[in-house]
Amino acid sequence: RRLFTKRYNSNYNMTSKKTFKFQRTIYSTAEHCCVPLCQASSKYNSLLSFHTFPSDAEIRRKWLVAIRRDKFTVTPHTRVCSRHFNKDDVREPLSETGRRERPPPMTEDDGDAGEKADIPMDHDYASASDPAVVDLALDDNISLRDEILKLREHVEKLTMNQRFGIHRFAKHNANCFSFEQTRFLQPIDEMFMFLNYLALGSKQRDLADRYGVHQSTVSRIITTWSNFLYTVLGSVRIWIPEEKIRAHLPAEFKDYADTTVILDCTELRCQCPSSPLLQSEMFSAYKSHCTLKGLLGVAPHGAVTFISQLYAGSISDKQITRESGILSLLRPGMAIMVDRGFLVDDLVPCKIYRPAFLSGRSQMSACEVRETQAIARLRVHVERLIRRVKEHKFFDTEIPLRLFGNINQLYTVACLEDEGHHWCNIQWCA
């Protein structure tokens, strides 16, 4: 029943490898396996048996599920080869029934003498999994899904804990703050963001990335906190009465004991407007750039006692003194200390300490030189204040025009915040 062609015989004689060779049968019709990726055919392999689908509908459905053929039409000629069955699944028919018996296994005498046929083991693509195995796989999937969800929550919590906020600098943040994963920042973090914006000059886009919020949220937080702090701090009266200034007068001011306030102006660079008229109003001849100008007052012991609003850079010292409101706080018997170019003698109702002018003279007298040096040493307080205010990185670059509606609040808060730091240092040293 199993024959080799001359071509197969010649190929077999030419090689010494042990290979399994297709065997052409003597049957006129050939049966083919319908399982996907299975190329078994009875035309070239008589070792396999080919089985028809059962007539029972439920068993036939199980066969279709086992071979993974959805919407498959079964015909009387549809076959499944014996490679897709277990040994116990096949029941051999008796010979007297008229059916063909299962062919005997190949021996050494079949085919070419002295050689064994090595039958390669095919992967059984149609074998059905044991229900217990499927249940275990489903349980594993559920446990893995739960583990993935837990890991995702853990990563989100870590991201929240790594958010750039005040809690990263707190020593006992576990006892002081309780952070929940929300789309909004805690009020303490909003304030810390505002201070970063003012002190470090951080860009709004950078703050949005650091705090994990939208850039519009950063802009809203900055505007809200600048207005809030301006309202709260601005409600506190910072002008110090005369008697309290005398009580805290430093020893260096013994020759100028009636000094109530040291005045000076500061200028902040800003973006040049497109309008030529606005450019002329905001251009500062002293800075050779468009600026915003404000008047600051400091008590002899270093406390900030006066902060004016900001004006266009072309305004003079005399005009800003008239419009700032400082004149309503000055009384006869007081004294102010100003710089050489601060010519407000006809405005203020009190005494003025100012370094001497040459006034066309070639040199000053020894008394005038000593007075100029003494006043310069004492005026260093207001200059230090201006320097501390400008240490806020926000004022390092040009102030954009879009912030003009909020610049007075930012400027005032920066000055009063520095005042708070100053008093903290005084209390710490004491």
Secondary structure, DSSP 8 states (H G I E B T S, - for coil): --B--HHHHHHHHH---------B-S-SS--BB-STT---BTTT-SSS-EEE--SSHHHHHHHHHHHT-TT----TT-EEEGGGS-GGG-----GGGTS--------TTSSSTT----------TT----HHHHHHHHHHHHHHHHHHHHHHHHHHHHHHHTSSSGGGG-TTHHHH------SS--HHHHHHHHHIIIII---HHHHHHHHTS-HHHHHHHHHHHHHHHHHHHHTS-----HHHHHHT--GGGGGGTTEEEEEEEEEEEB---SSHHHHHHHEETTTTEEEEEEEEEE-TTS-EEEE---EETT--HHHHHHHHSGGGG--TT-EEE--TT---TTT-SSEEE-----TT-SS--HHHHHHHHHHHHHTHHHHHHHHHHHTSGGGTS-B-GGGTTTHHHHHHHHHHHHHHHHHHHHHHH-
